[in-house]
Amino acid sequence: MSEVLFDLPEGWSWQPLSALAEIVSGGTPSREVAEYWSPAEIAWVTPTDITGSDGRYLTSSKESISSSGLQKSSASMLPIGTVLMTSRATLGQAKISAVKCCTNQGFKSLVPKESVPSEYLYYLVQLFKDRYERLGIGSTFLEVSKKDTEKFLLPVAPKGQRASISKILVCIDNQIDATQAIIDKYTAIKQGMMADLFSRGIDPQTKALRPTFKEAPELYHKTPLGMLPKGWMISQLEAIAPVIDPQPDHRTPPQVTDGVPYVGVGDFTWDERIDAKKCRKVSPDAYLKQQSRFKVELGDVIFGKIGTIGQPKVIREAGNFALSANVLLIKSGIIGHYIRDVLISEYTLAQLDRIVNVTSQPAVGIQTMRELMIPIPDAIELALINSKLQFLENYIWSEVSSLNKLKAQKNGLMHDLLTGKVPVLA
């Protein structure tokens, strides 16, 4: 690709990638020669190592090769700071190597030249990843050649500005990483709290978790789900929240251009709002046919029954939409959040593991869902449990909101800083 896409500020220039970095291809030692793979001395990176991890740095690889394997293959030793960029099948994904390594042939790795910071080069190729993907050719899988990678044109800042640009982007990336770490931490805390709340409950007097069964066995009784607090009952799901099959004929209505959203468990945003733009659309008649059989109300839960099992979502907003043939509707009403959380608890997951039918794709029948055993505390304790879980969920969601804003800010900054739209002091 040789065309200049837009004008640049004074001091900036369009340069081929080869002017910024040495382009290095990779290779794979023969799998038939054991000494090429043992001892495992050198990190050997594949595209899966890039796509399967978060963050901008690569610190390890799933596989390693021996010094002999490196010498007897077309792989090359790459220094720390190399931008490892995929060039086969998955195109343009990149990470900065934090260790000396080599790669397989699915890469065109970029060893930065003098005065080109690794972070600057990393952000620059990520900004223009879509353009790089368009260079891919091939019938079995797309691949970008070394020659085309070398000629790939990029807008380049003056030498003195490159470190300043990368420092700004690293700073916001660090904020993104810190926010994600908080989300991960409190998501794990919520999972642990759910395990405690659904097995020990909350003492309505102290507002704290009951002692464990081991600490105070007299507070518990034996149930089909194990030892649970006295006063708790075990109920089939259908007895407390009727389960409805929205599409009992299992026929997906035809898709139309301008219709009503046809909602499955994958059609929600991070805060459990229906993403109408993402949904496929069906005719109003399909919606009205469902409405003649049942009404979807706030607090109800939908649950994936085919393909994607589970991933329950609480209905939080009213609107005109039909439910996918791949979900079940659980009429949980005011206890929707409790039902949703129980459905992702170890009690339900253990039951589903035993009963999910796996043929061409996983499936769970409506009668199976109706017969799921659910632990039910009294109304006061249920409200206390809900309150604790909702407090944590709201905190997590506030952090997710912050994370999304930071990511949007980063995207804007990358465009402005790496194209010269916003000047940066050297």
C-alpha positions in Angstrom: 0.0 0.0 0.0 1.7 3.2 -1.2 -0.9 5.9 -1.1 -0.7 8.8 1.3 -4.0 8.8 3.2 -4.0 12.3 4.7 -1.8 15.4 5.2 0.6 15.5 8.1 1.9 18.4 10.2 5.2 20.0 9.5 8.1 17.7 10.6 6.0 14.6 10.2 6.4 12.2 7.2 4.9 9.0 5.7 7.5 6.3 6.0 7.5 2.5 5.2 7.5 0.2 8.1 11.0 -0.9 7.1 12.3 2.6 8.0 11.2 2.1 11.6 12.0 -1.5 12.2 13.8 -4.6 10.9 11.1 -7.0 9.7 11.8 -10.6 10.9 9.9 -13.7 9.9 9.7 -16.8 12.0 9.8 -20.6 11.7 9.1 -23.9 13.2 11.6 -26.6 14.0 10.7 -30.1 12.9 8.4 -31.8 15.4 10.0 -35.1 14.6 13.4 -34.2 16.1 13.0 -34.3 19.9 16.3 -32.4 20.5 14.8 -29.3 18.8 12.2 -29.1 21.6 14.1 -30.3 24.6 15.6 -28.8 26.6 13.0 -26.0 26.5 15.4 -23.0 26.4 13.9 -20.3 24.2 10.4 -19.0 24.3 8.7 -19.9 20.9 5.7 -17.7 20.3 2.7 -18.5 18.2 -0.3 -16.3 17.3 -2.3 -18.0 20.1 0.1 -16.6 22.6 -0.7 -13.1 21.3 -4.5 -13.4 21.1 -4.8 -15.5 24.3 -3.5 -13.0 26.7 -4.2 -9.4 27.8 -2.0 -6.4 28.0 0.6 -5.0 25.7 3.6 -7.1 26.9 4.3 -10.8 26.3 6.2 -12.4 29.2 6.0 -16.0 28.3 4.9 -18.5 25.6 3.1 -21.8 25.8 5.9 -23.6 24.0 9.7 -23.3 24.0 12.4 -24.7 21.8 16.1 -25.7 22.3 19.1 -23.8 21.0 19.5 -26.6 18.5 15.9 -26.1 17.3 16.6 -22.4 16.8 19.7 -23.1 14.7 18.0 -25.7 12.6 15.0 -23.7 11.7 14.2 -20.4 10.1 13.2 -18.9 13.4 15.4 -16.0 14.7 16.2 -14.8 18.2 14.4 -11.6 18.9 15.5 -9.0 21.5 13.5 -7.7 24.3 11.3 -4.8 23.0 10.5 -6.5 19.7 7.0 -5.8 18.5 5.6 -9.3 17.8 3.0 -8.8 15.0 0.9 -11.6 13.6 0.9 -11.8 9.8 -0.9 -15.1 9.0 -4.6 -15.9 9.6 -4.9 -13.4 12.4 -3.4 -10.3 11.0 -1.9 -7.3 12.8 -2.3 -8.4 16.4 0.7 -7.3 18.4 2.5 -7.4 21.7 5.8 -6.1 22.9 8.2 -8.9 23.9 9.4 -8.6 27.5 11.7 -11.6 27.1 14.1 -12.8 24.4 12.1 -15.1 22.1 11.5 -16.4 18.7 8.3 -17.0 16.7 6.7 -19.4 14.3 6.0 -18.4 10.7 2.8 -16.6 11.6 4.6 -13.4 12.4 6.4 -10.4 10.8 8.1 -9.2 14.0 9.4 -5.7 14.2 12.7 -5.0 15.8 12.7 -1.2 16.4 15.5 0.9 14.9 17.3 3.5 16.9 15.1 6.4 18.0 12.0 4.3 17.6 10.6 3.4 21.1 9.0 0.0 21.2 5.8 1.4 22.7 5.6 4.0 20.0 5.9 1.4 17.3 3.4 -0.9 19.0 0.7 1.8 19.2 1.4 3.0 15.7 0.8 -0.5 14.1 -2.2 -1.1 16.3 -3.8 2.2 15.1 -3.5 1.1 11.5 -4.3 -2.6 12.1 -7.4 -2.5 9.8 -5.3 -1.2 6.9 -2.7 -3.9 7.5 -5.4 -6.6 7.5 -6.5 -5.5 4.0 -3.0 -6.5 2.7 -3.8 -10.2 3.5 -4.0 -12.6 0.5 -4.5 -16.3 0.3 -7.2 -19.0 -0.2 -6.7 -21.3 2.8 -5.9 -18.4 5.2 -4.9 -14.8 4.7 -1.2 -13.8 5.0 0.8 -10.7 4.6 4.2 -11.1 3.0 7.4 -9.7 4.3 7.7 -7.4 1.3 4.3 -5.9 1.8 5.0 -5.5 5.5 8.2 -3.6 4.7 6.4 -1.3 2.3 3.4 -0.6 4.7 3.2 3.2 5.0 2.7 4.9 8.4 2.6 8.5 9.5 5.7 9.1 11.6 6.3 11.8 14.2 9.6 13.6 14.5 12.1 11.7 16.6 11.8 14.0 19.6 8.1 13.5 19.9 7.9 9.7 19.7 8.8 9.0 23.3 6.4 11.7 24.5 3.5 10.3 22.5 4.2 6.8 23.8 4.5 7.9 27.4 1.0 9.5 27.2 -0.5 6.3 25.7 1.3 4.1 28.2 -0.1 6.2 31.0 -3.7 5.7 29.9 -3.0 2.0 29.2 -1.7 1.7 32.8 -5.0 3.2 34.0 -6.9 0.7 31.9 -4.9 -2.2 33.3 -5.4 -1.0 36.9 -9.2 -0.6 36.4 -9.4 -4.1 34.8 -7.5 -5.5 37.8 -10.1 -4.0 40.1 -12.9 -5.5 38.1 -11.2 -8.9 38.1 -10.6 -8.7 41.9 -14.2 -7.8 42.8 -15.6 -10.2 40.3 -13.7 -12.9 42.1 -14.9 -11.5 45.5 -18.5 -11.7 44.3 -18.0 -15.3 43.2 -16.6 -16.2 46.6 -19.4 -14.3 48.3 -22.0 -16.1 46.3 -20.6 -19.5 47.4 -20.8 -18.4 51.0 -24.2 -16.7 50.8 -25.9 -19.6 49.0 -24.5 -22.1 51.5 -24.4 -20.2 54.8 -26.8 -17.3 54.3 -27.0 -14.2 56.5 -28.0 -14.2 60.1 -30.9 -11.6 60.1 -29.9 -10.6 63.7 -26.2 -9.9 63.1 -26.4 -9.2 59.4 -23.3 -11.3 59.0 -22.6 -14.7 57.5 -23.6 -17.6 59.7 -20.8 -19.7 61.1 -19.9 -22.6 58.8 -21.5 -26.0 59.2 -18.2 -27.2 60.7 -18.3 -24.4 63.3 -22.0 -24.7 64.2 -23.6 -27.8 62.8 -26.7 -27.2 64.9 -27.6 -24.3 62.6 -27.9 -26.5 59.5 -30.0 -29.3 58.2 -29.5 -31.9 55.4 -31.1 -31.2 52.0 -30.8 -32.6 48.5 -28.3 -29.8 47.8 -26.2 -30.6 50.9 -26.2 -28.9 54.4 -28.1 -25.6 54.3 -29.2 -23.3 57.1 -32.3 -24.4 59.0 -35.4 -22.6 57.8 -34.2 -22.7 54.2 -36.2 -24.9 51.8 -35.3 -26.5 48.5 -37.7 -25.8 45.7 -37.9 -26.8 42.1 -37.5 -23.7 39.9 -40.9 -24.0 38.4 -42.6 -23.7 41.8 -41.1 -20.2 42.5 -40.6 -18.9 39.0 -42.5 -20.5 36.1 -40.4 -21.4 33.0 -41.7 -20.6 29.5 -40.4 -21.7 26.1 -40.9 -18.5 24.0 -40.7 -20.5 20.7 -42.2 -24.0 21.4 -42.1 -24.9 17.7 -38.4 -24.3 17.8 -38.6 -22.4 14.5 -36.7 -19.2 14.2 -38.9 -16.6 12.5 -37.4 -15.2 9.2 -35.1 -12.2 9.5 -36.4 -8.9 8.3 -34.7 -5.5 7.7 -37.0 -3.3 9.7 -38.6 -5.3 12.5 -38.5 -5.9 16.3 -35.4 -7.1 18.1 -35.2 -10.9 18.5 -33.3 -11.2 21.8 -30.9 -14.0 22.9 -28.5 -14.1 25.8 -25.7 -12.7 23.6 -27.7 -9.5 22.8 -27.0 -7.6 26.0 -24.6 -4.9 26.9 -22.2 -5.2 29.8 -24.9 -3.7 32.1 -27.6 -6.1 31.0 -29.3 -3.7 28.7 -30.7 -5.1 25.4 -28.5 -4.1 22.5 -31.2 -3.5 19.9 -28.6 -2.6 17.2 -26.9 -6.0 17.7 -30.1 -8.1 17.6 -31.4 -9.7 14.4 -34.9 -8.4 13.6 -38.1 -10.3 13.1 -41.6 -9.2 11.9 -44.0 -7.6 14.3 -46.3 -10.6 13.8 -43.7 -12.9 15.4 -43.6 -10.5 18.4 -47.4 -10.4 18.7 -47.6 -14.2 18.5 -45.3 -14.4 21.6 -47.3 -11.6 23.3 -50.5 -13.6 22.9 -48.9 -16.4 25.0 -46.9 -14.5 27.6 -45.7 -11.1 28.7 -42.0 -10.3 29.5 -41.9 -8.2 32.6 -39.1 -6.3 34.5 -37.2 -8.7 36.7 -37.8 -11.7 34.5 -34.7 -13.8 33.5 -33.8 -15.3 30.2 -31.5 -18.4 30.1 -29.7 -19.9 27.2 -30.9 -23.4 26.4 -29.2 -24.3 23.1 -25.6 -23.8 22.1 -24.8 -21.3 24.7 -26.1 -22.8 28.0 -26.9 -20.4 30.8 -25.5 -16.8 30.8 -28.8 -15.7 32.5 -29.8 -12.1 32.1 -32.3 -10.0 34.1 -34.8 -8.0 32.0 -34.2 -4.4 33.2 -36.2 -2.4 30.7 -39.5 -2.5 29.1 -39.8 -2.5 25.3 -41.1 -4.3 22.2 -38.9 -7.3 21.6 -39.3 -11.0 20.9 -37.3 -13.7 22.6 -35.1 -16.1 20.7 -35.9 -19.7 20.2 -32.5 -20.4 21.9 -33.6 -19.1 25.3 -36.1 -19.9 28.1 -38.0 -17.2 29.9 -38.1 -17.5 33.7 -40.9 -15.5 35.3 -39.0 -14.5 38.4 -40.3 -11.0 38.9 -39.1 -9.3 42.1 -36.6 -12.0 42.9 -35.0 -11.9 39.4 -31.6 -10.9 40.6 -31.6 -13.7 43.2 -32.7 -16.3 40.6 -30.1 -15.0 38.1 -27.3 -15.4 40.7 -28.4 -18.8 41.8 -28.4 -19.9 38.2 -24.7 -19.2 38.0 -23.9 -20.7 41.4 -22.2 -24.0 42.0 -25.5 -25.6 42.9 -27.0 -25.0 39.4 -23.8 -25.5 37.5 -23.3 -28.9 39.1 -26.9 -29.9 38.2 -26.5 -28.7 34.7 -23.2 -30.6 34.2 -25.1 -33.8 34.9 -28.1 -33.2 32.7 -27.2 -31.0 29.7 -27.7 -33.0 26.5 -24.7 -32.8 24.1 -25.4 -33.9 20.6 -24.3 -31.6 17.7 -24.5 -28.8 20.2 -25.3 -28.5 24.0 -29.0 -28.2 24.9 -31.1 -28.2 28.0 -34.8 -29.0 27.9 -37.6 -26.9 29.5 -38.6 -29.7 31.8 -35.1 -30.1 33.1 -35.0 -26.4 33.9 -38.3 -26.6 35.6 -37.0 -29.3 37.9 -33.8 -27.6 38.9 -33.4 -27.5 42.7 -33.0 -24.0 44.1 -32.1 -23.0 47.7 -34.7 -20.6 49.1 -34.2 -18.6 52.3 -37.1 -16.7 53.9 -38.0 -13.3 52.4 -36.0 -11.2 54.9 -32.8 -13.2 54.4 -33.3 -13.3 50.7 -33.5 -9.5 50.7 -30.3 -9.3 52.7 -28.5 -11.6 50.3 -29.7 -9.7 47.3 -28.6 -6.4 48.9 -25.0 -7.6 49.4 -24.7 -9.0 45.9 -26.3 -6.0 44.3 -23.9 -3.7 46.1 -20.9 -5.6 44.7 -22.5 -5.8 41.3 -23.1 -2.1 41.2 -19.5 -1.4 42.2 -18.2 -3.7 39.5 -20.4 -2.1 36.9 -19.3 1.4 37.9 -15.7 0.2 37.3 -16.7 -1.3 33.9 -18.2 2.0 33.0 -15.0 3.7 33.9 -13.0 1.1 31.9 -15.1 1.7 28.8 -14.6 5.5 29.1 -10.8 5.0 29.4 -10.8 2.7 26.3 -12.7 5.3 24.3 -10.4 8.0 25.5 -7.4 5.9 24.5 -8.8 5.3 21.1 -9.3 9.0 20.6 -5.8 9.8 21.9 -4.2 7.2 19.6 -5.8 8.8 16.6 -5.0 12.4 17.6 -1.4 11.8 18.8 -0.2 9.3 16.2 -1.5 11.3 13.3 -0.2 14.7 14.5 -3.7 16.1 14.9 -2.8 17.1 18.5 0.7 18.4 18.9 3.0 17.0 21.6 6.1 18.7 23.0 9.4 16.9 22.5 
